Amino acid sequence: MDDVSFEVYPGETLGLVGESGCGKSTLSRVLLRLIEPTAGEVMFDGRSVFALNEADLRTLRREMQIVFQNPYGSMDPRQTVGSMMVEPMVIHGIGGTADQRRQRAIALLERVGLDGSAMSRMPHEFSGGQQQRICIARTLTCDPRFIICDESVSALDVSVQAQVLNLLKDLQEDFSLTYIFISHDLSGVKFVSDRIMVMNLGKIEEIGPAEAVYNHPTRDYTRKLIQAIPDATLDDIHARHTAHLSA
């Protein structure tokens, strides 16, 4: 990455879009200090993320979380869902007693559309969409304020993508979350984002309100991304899905 500078405002969704290899995932990991940069600075609530010691960084981890592209790959196949849900709360001292943590885990699973029986099951027993819902629920156990969704729906069927995108939008409102939503699909980014940032070859091509970038792009690269979108966009699929539920 080179000369990448931007801000994310509380309560918004900043969509980050670009083709594979442009630097999106690298940027997400630098923001969370999963990768140490060679230069630059990341500020979170006035604190330099790169200047924090180990104890302060662990505290910050509660507030800054990530949902990865491959849900099964981000879960321990040897642990039950319940164990994976409770573990972050134990590490960060959340929830008090073991029973309180368990009840909180069940409540979060139910909030993402699963039920308490999921606690005793293994990751491979769930579909891809259900696995991603589990990962989202696990992220919420830490009471984060800022979540990076790194290609978090790209591995799912298109109809399931629409359901998960709706879920993310609902959770944002319920938990006062701030998102960076990363994808190579500009139509999906437009659906969830307040602003869109377009990356190409490690640099920012353009950034602005979602409707403006999508409908009136200023850069040739952005226009090419839009031209590559299939006719059946996520917006259309979401509309049909909503109509089906209302029927």
RALIN-V108524 format. One record per run of one state. SS is the DSSP state (H for helix, E for strand, C for the rest). FROM is the first residue (numbers start at 1). TO is the last residue. If there is no record, write none. Layout:
SS/FROM/TO ; SS/FROM/TO
This chain:
C/1/12 ; E/13/17 ; C/18/23 ; H/24/31 ; C/32/42 ; E/43/44 ; C/45/46 ; E/47/48 ; H/49/51 ; C/52/53 ; H/54/63 ; E/64/67 ; C/68/71 ; H/72/74 ; C/75/79 ; E/80/80 ; H/81/92 ; C/93/97 ; H/98/111 ; C/112/115 ; H/116/120 ; C/121/121 ; E/122/122 ; H/123/125 ; C/126/127 ; H/128/140 ; C/141/145 ; E/146/150 ; C/151/157 ; H/158/175 ; C/176/177 ; E/178/183 ; C/184/185 ; H/186/192 ; C/193/194 ; E/195/200 ; C/201/202 ; E/203/209 ; H/210/215 ; C/216/219 ; H/220/227 ; C/228/233 ; H/234/246 ; C/247/247
